[in-house]
C-alpha cells in the first residue's frame, strides 16, 4: 500500500477536513436569524451522534441493530432522572448516561452479537421494545406517557448552557469529537478488523481476527454515542417523552444511515442534515416525513446504493485532483 493511501494518511486527511468543516460550522450562530434556526444546528449535531455511531456498527461492521433509539432514550432518561429526581448536577448526569449506555451495550452485546442477520435484528428490536415499555410504565421516575419535564440545563465551569446560542457550541464540540474518534478508529487496527469482519467473518477469523470482540466494540461505541446524544437532547429541550425513542425512531435512524451512505465516513453528515431538515420542511403535513423517508430509502436502494456520500465523494475527489494538478502546473510554469 502506498504511503499516500495508508490508513495513517487517510486519517490525517479526514481529521484535517473535519477541522475545516467544524470551523465553518462556527458561522451558523452568526447566520441563523433566530433561536429556532439556531436550534436546528443543535439537532443536527445530536443526529450526527446517533447516525455516526450506528453507521460504524451497520455500515462498517455489517451488523443489523434496531435499538439505536432505545439507547438514545436511555441516555435521555438516565441523565434527566438523575438531574430531576436525584438532584445530580447535569454534567454528572450526562457522564452517567454515557457510561450506562455503553455498559448496557456490553451486557446486551455479549449474548446478542453471537447471533447473525435477522436473529440479531430481532434481539435488538426486543431490547428497544423493553426500554420503550420501561420509559412509559415507570411513571414515578420517567413521568410515564406524559414525559419527564423540568430537566435542568447543563452548567459547566459556571457557564449556563440553557440558551440555544451557548448549547450550540456544546453540541458542536460533541459532534466534532465523534467524527474525530471515528476517523482515528477506522484507521486503527481495530477499525480495519471490523471492516474485515463485515466482508467475511470466516476469512477474518482465518487471519486471526477476533470477530466477536470487533463487533462488540463497535456496538458499545454506537450505544455510547446514542446515550450521549440522548443526554444532550434531554437537557437542551428540558423534556423527554417516550414517543421520541420508540421502534419507529430506530427505523428512521437506520434509513438515515442508508441515505447518508452505508460504510461511508462522511455519510453521517449527510444523513444528519436530511434527518434534521426534512421534518422541519414537512411539519405542516401530518406523516408526510415518513412518506418522504420511505421514498428516499427506495431511491437509495435502487439507484444510490452508496448513499449521498457515495455520490459526492467521487466528485469531490475529482475536484481535489484537478485543483492539485492545476497548482502543480502553475508551480512548474516558467
C-alpha positions in Angstrom: 0.0 0.0 0.0 1.4 3.4 -0.9 2.0 6.0 1.7 -0.5 8.3 0.1 -3.3 5.8 0.7 -2.1 4.4 4.0 -4.5 4.4 6.9 -2.5 7.0 8.7 -2.5 9.4 5.8 -6.3 8.8 5.3 -6.9 9.5 8.9 -4.9 12.7 8.7 -6.8 13.9 5.6 -10.1 13.1 7.4 -9.1 14.9 10.5 -7.9 17.9 8.6 -11.2 18.1 6.6 -13.2 17.7 9.8 -11.3 20.6 11.3 -12.1 22.8 8.3 -15.8 21.8 8.4 -16.2 22.4 12.1 -14.5 25.8 11.8 -17.0 26.6 9.1 -19.9 25.4 11.3 -18.9 28.1 13.8 -20.5 30.6 11.5 -24.0 29.0 11.9 -24.9 31.1 15.0 -24.0 34.2 13.1 -26.1 33.2 10.1 -29.1 32.0 12.0 -31.7 34.7 12.2 -33.4 33.4 15.3 -33.3 30.8 18.1 -35.4 28.4 16.1 -33.0 28.2 13.2 -30.1 28.1 15.6 -31.7 25.1 17.4 -31.7 23.2 14.1 -27.9 23.3 14.2 -28.1 21.7 17.7 -30.3 19.0 16.5 -28.0 18.4 13.5 -25.1 17.6 15.8 -27.3 15.4 18.1 -28.5 13.5 15.0 -24.9 13.2 13.8 -24.0 11.4 17.0 -26.9 9.0 16.5 -26.2 8.2 12.9 -22.4 8.3 13.2 -22.4 5.6 15.9 -24.9 3.4 14.0 -23.0 3.8 10.8 -19.9 2.4 12.4 -21.8 -0.7 13.5 -24.0 -1.3 10.5 -22.1 0.4 7.7 -18.6 -0.6 8.6 -19.3 -3.6 10.8 -22.2 -5.1 8.8 -24.3 -5.8 11.9 -28.0 -5.1 12.0 -29.2 -3.1 15.0 -32.7 -1.8 15.6 -32.2 -0.3 19.1 -30.4 2.9 18.5 -33.4 4.9 19.5 -33.6 2.8 22.7 -30.0 3.8 23.7 -30.9 7.4 22.7 -33.8 7.3 25.2 -31.8 5.5 27.8 -29.2 8.4 27.8 -32.0 11.0 27.9 -33.9 9.4 30.8 -30.8 8.5 32.8 -29.4 12.0 32.7 -32.9 13.5 33.1 -34.0 11.3 36.0 -30.7 11.8 37.9 -30.9 15.5 37.5 -34.6 15.9 38.3 -35.2 13.1 40.9 -31.8 12.7 42.5 -30.5 16.2 42.2 -27.3 15.4 40.4 -25.5 18.1 38.5 -26.5 17.9 34.8 -22.9 17.3 33.7 -22.7 14.3 36.1 -26.0 13.0 34.6 -24.6 13.3 31.1 -21.5 11.3 32.1 -23.6 8.7 33.8 -25.8 8.4 30.7 -22.8 7.9 28.5 -21.3 5.2 30.8 -24.6 3.4 31.4 -25.5 3.3 27.7 -22.0 1.8 26.9 -22.2 -0.7 29.8 -25.8 -1.7 28.7 -24.5 -2.3 25.2 -21.8 -4.6 26.7 -24.4 -6.5 28.7 -26.7 -6.8 25.7 -24.0 -7.4 23.1 -22.4 -10.3 24.9 -25.3 -12.7 24.1 -26.9 -10.8 21.2 -23.8 -10.4 19.0 -23.4 -14.1 18.9 -26.5 -14.1 16.6 -26.4 -13.1 13.0 -28.6 -11.5 10.4 -32.3 -11.4 11.2 -31.8 -13.0 14.6 -29.6 -10.1 15.7 -32.1 -7.6 14.3 -34.9 -9.3 16.4 -32.8 -9.3 19.5 -32.0 -5.6 19.3 -35.6 -4.9 18.4 -36.7 -6.7 21.6 -34.3 -4.6 23.7 -35.8 -1.4 22.1 -39.3 -2.6 22.9 -38.3 -3.3 26.6 -36.8 0.1 27.0 -39.9 1.8 25.5 -42.2 -0.1 27.9 -40.0 1.0 30.8 -40.0 4.6 29.7 -43.8 4.5 29.7 -44.5 2.4 32.8 -42.0 3.7 35.3 -44.3 6.7 36.0 -42.6 7.6 39.3 -39.3 8.0 37.6 -39.9 8.9 34.0 -43.2 10.7 34.2 -44.8 7.9 32.1 -46.7 8.8 28.9 -46.7 12.5 29.9 -42.9 12.6 29.8 -40.2 13.9 32.1 -40.3 17.7 32.4 -38.2 20.2 34.4 -34.8 18.8 33.2 -32.3 21.5 34.1 -29.8 22.9 31.5 -26.2 21.9 31.6 -23.8 24.1 33.6 -20.1 23.6 33.0 -17.4 25.7 34.8 -20.0 28.2 35.8 -21.3 28.6 32.3 -25.0 28.1 31.8 -25.8 26.3 28.5 -29.5 26.9 28.8 -29.7 29.1 25.7 -29.6 27.8 22.1 -26.6 30.1 21.4 -24.4 28.5 24.1 -25.8 25.0 23.8 -24.9 25.0 20.1 -21.2 25.1 20.9 -21.6 22.2 23.3 -23.3 20.1 20.6 -20.8 21.3 18.1 -17.9 20.0 20.2 -19.6 16.7 20.8 -20.2 16.2 17.1 -16.7 17.1 16.2 -15.3 14.7 18.8 -17.4 11.9 17.4 -16.2 12.4 13.9 -12.6 12.7 15.1 -12.9 9.4 17.1 -14.4 7.7 14.1 -11.6 8.8 11.8 -9.0 7.5 14.3 -10.8 4.3 15.0 -11.3 3.4 11.3 -7.6 3.9 10.6 -6.6 1.8 13.6 -6.1 -1.9 13.7 -9.5 -2.4 15.4 -11.2 -0.5 12.7 -9.5 -2.5 9.9 -10.5 -5.7 11.8 -14.1 -4.5 11.9 -14.3 -4.0 8.2 -12.7 -7.3 7.6 -15.4 -8.9 9.7 -18.1 -7.1 7.7 -16.6 -8.5 4.5 -16.4 -12.1 5.8 -16.3 -13.4 9.4 -14.8 -16.7 8.3 -12.0 -15.0 6.3 -11.3 -12.6 9.2 -11.2 -15.5 11.7 -8.7 -17.3 9.5 -6.4 -14.3 9.7 -6.5 -14.3 13.4 -9.1 -11.6 13.9 -11.5 -11.9 16.9 -14.7 -11.1 15.1 -16.8 -11.1 18.3 -14.6 -8.5 20.0 -14.6 -6.3 16.9 -18.4 -6.3 16.7 -18.8 -5.8 20.5 -16.5 -2.8 20.4 -18.5 -1.2 17.6 -21.8 -1.9 19.4 -20.5 -0.2 22.5 -19.3 2.8 20.6 -22.6 3.1 18.8 -24.6 2.9 22.1 -22.3 5.3 23.9 -22.8 7.9 21.1 -26.6 7.4 21.2 -26.6 7.8 25.0 -24.6 11.0 24.8 -27.0 12.3 22.1 -29.9 11.4 24.3 -28.5 13.3 27.3 -27.8 16.4 25.2 -31.3 16.2 23.7 -32.9 16.0 27.2 -31.0 18.9 28.6 -31.5 21.0 25.5 -35.2 20.5 25.4 -35.5 20.2 29.2 -38.1 17.5 28.5 -38.1 13.8 27.4 -41.0 11.8 26.0 -41.3 8.0 25.3 -42.7 8.7 21.8 -39.3 10.1 20.7 -37.5 6.8 21.4 -39.8 4.1 20.1 -39.2 1.5 17.4 -40.2 3.9 14.5 -37.4 6.2 15.6 -34.9 3.4 15.3 -36.1 2.5 11.8 -35.8 6.2 10.8 -32.2 6.3 12.1 -31.4 3.2 10.0 -32.9 4.9 7.0 -30.7 8.0 7.6 -27.6 5.8 7.7 -28.6 4.4 4.3 -29.4 7.8 2.8 -26.2 9.3 4.1 -24.1 6.3 2.8 -23.6 2.8 4.3 -19.9 2.5 5.4 -19.1 6.0 4.1 -17.1 8.1 6.6 -19.0 11.3 5.6 -22.3 9.6 5.4 -23.5 10.7 8.9 -23.1 14.3 8.0 -25.5 14.0 5.0 -27.8 11.7 6.9 -28.0 14.1 9.9 -28.7 17.0 7.5 -31.6 15.2 5.9 -32.9 13.9 9.3 -32.8 17.5 10.6 -34.2 19.4 7.6 -36.9 17.2 6.2 -39.2 17.0 9.3 -38.9 20.8 9.6 -39.8 21.3 6.0 -42.8 19.0 6.2 -44.1 19.6 9.7 -47.3 21.1 8.4 -48.1 17.8 6.6 -49.0 15.0 9.0 -47.0 11.9 8.5 -45.5 13.3 5.2 -42.0 12.9 6.5 -42.5 9.1 6.8 -43.6 9.0 3.2 -40.6 11.1 2.1 -38.1 9.0 4.1 -39.7 5.8 2.7 -39.5 7.0 -0.8 -35.9 8.1 -0.2 -35.0 4.7 1.0 -36.4 3.1 -2.1 -34.4 5.5 -4.3 -31.2 4.8 -2.4 -31.6 1.0 -2.7 -32.4 1.2 -6.4 -30.1 4.0 -7.7 -27.8 5.1 -4.9 -26.6 2.0 -3.0 -23.7 4.0 -1.5 -26.0 6.9 -0.4 -25.4 10.6 -0.8 -21.8 10.5 0.4 -21.0 7.7 -2.1 -22.1 10.1 -4.9 -20.5 13.2 -3.6 -17.1 11.6 -2.7 -16.0 10.8 -6.3 -17.0 14.3 -7.4 -15.0 15.9 -4.5 -12.0 13.6 -5.3 -12.0 14.7 -8.9 -12.2 18.4 -7.9 -9.4 18.0 -5.4 -7.3 16.1 -8.0 -8.0 18.8 -10.6 -7.0 21.6 -8.2 -3.8 19.7 -7.2 -2.9 19.3 -10.9 -3.6 22.9 -11.6 -1.4 24.0 -8.7 1.5 21.8 -9.8 1.1 23.1 -13.4 1.4 26.7 -12.2 4.3 25.9 -9.9 6.3 24.3 -12.8 5.4 27.0 -15.3 8.3 29.3 -16.0 
